[in-house]
Amino acid sequence: SSSRRFSSGVFLAVSLALRGGGLQVARPLRAAERVAMRLPGFRHARPEEVQMDGEALRKHTAANRRYIQMGYMPGIAECVLRDNRLVYADMQGYQDVELQLPMTERSLHRCFSLTKPITAFGLMVLRDKGKLRLDDPVGKYIPAFKNVTVLKDKSATGPGPRGGGVEPPKRPMTLRHLVTHTSGLGYGPGRTDKEDKLDPGNSMTEAMYLELVQDIDDCKVSGLEEFCDRLAKLPLRFHPGDQYRYSMGMDVIGRVLEVVSNMPLDEFLQRMVFTPLGMRDTTFAVTPRRARRQLTALYHTTPCNKHRTTQLPSKFTARRRDGQQPEASAWVRGQAMTVLSGGGIMGSYAGGLVSSLRDQALFCAAVANLGFAHATGLQVLKPHTLRLMCKNWLRLKSVTRKVCLKGWYDEPGCESMGWCPLGFCDQDTLFMGGIGCWSINLTTKTICVSMSNAWSEHNDVHGWVDEVDELEGAVKTATDAFSSCETATIASTPERCSSTEREEMAAPKRPRKS
């Protein structure tokens, strides 16, 4: 399934060992009813009403409970919408183990890369208003990018004589290049927590960005304007459009949004994205009081026991990161990064938005409904614009002239997948992840959102079965099971039924992905 395919670079598998206290476990359908009352514009429906097998979803809930008990994760918040109806929700375990606070649909999770599609949504709002064009050069909005250079030696750490020098770019860097990570930018070195030592990394790009990353961590960079001015002075790793490399491109887009709107990034997103979509929880930083009430703790886990048969991890231990108390988090006002990140990470360990299951569901629903927000009744983006956002931009000539783009098609299995402003696209399905993840099937309007507050370098866990344990896999299983049951019912229909009646029973109520 898509989220497992991308786990090695896009989102981190969740895991945690709980310490004391009973688990807060919600029955899935009751939880869905509760979320439906707090999800404006959407009503609750039984899975069978939208052609899904409820038993398959209940098995997924049981799997969540099992992995919480083995320490794979401290808590989980998930939901499924189909055709604008909420059919499943499951909130189990804790948002904060030490404080014994149960997970809810309003618990705030660190988005990391889930910030990117929201920033891209904001970019397209300005495009709809005629404020910018996607093929505009970045230098039109950020003058420092008018004079960027490109390293001649791609393995070099800098532009000096020993590094082989620099050359002018073959073509201007455009907004499309930033959105598709084909601009020539990269990422700097990272770490889990500010208490960890910052390693220069084994990548030449990471080493080149080291000084800038350190200054951001030390709050020596005043904001996005200074960040972009300094970033533009560093040579690009490749010519725009020549390769794909996951990068700080969306952070630069964040500065473009500031320049065009004449507003700070947080204010722009609040006024032009969050409020129109009804997203009441999402923000860059929270007050200490709100952190204690809503912010999930962040945990890093390692396996402590392996199953004797499979030799896969079956128990986990955890270490709390990002502060031992909610008020000490790097997402709390007064401690948050001075540079707002439209890409989800700023510096080496923090940045980006925090958001809730509720808000992520509303955002995904606006995408599935082609820019219409049911929560507010507003058409936030034009339908044509939303359709454009869901196409594979790596096939656009305005992005690249290369058929097999280096850095993207290097991995086997990526031939059918592409990248769009919202994340990964595979035929009629979109997917994006940070620590949590979401997927959207545009044909059936099926939305899966899964949010957690822990990660591990170990993705394989004893007993894991994608078709049951992963939300997207469970939804496909539920859809296939309902379809099989429906077919069996039709096959057993007495012959005295007329052919017209049998056709009516066999006809699907709405398109389904096979």
Secondary structure, 3 states (H helix, E strand, C coil): CHHHHCCCCCCCECCECCCCCCCCECCHHHHHHHHHHHCCCCEECCHHHHCCCHHHHHHHHHHHHHHHHCCECCEEEEEEEECCEEEEEEEEEEEECCCCEECCCCCEEECHHHHHHHHHHHHHHHHHCCCCCCCCEHHHCCHHHHHCCEECCCCCCCCCHHHCCEECCCCCCEHHHHHCCCCCCCCCCCCCCCCCCCCCCCCHHHHHCHHHHHHHHCCCCCCHHHHHHHHHHCCECCCCCCECCCCCHHHHHHHHHHHHHCCCHHHHHHHHHHHHHCCCCCECCECHHHHHHHECCEEEEEEEEECCCCCCEEEEEEEEECCCCHHHCCCECCCCCCCCCCCCCECCCECCCEECHHHHHHHHHHHHCCCEECCCCEECCCHHHHHHHCCCHHHCCCCCCCCCCECCCCCCCCCCCEEECCEEEECCEEEEECCCEEEEECCCCEEEEEECCEEECCCCCCCCCHHHHCHHHHHHHHHHHHHHHHHHHHHCCCCCCCHHHHHHHHCCCCCCCC
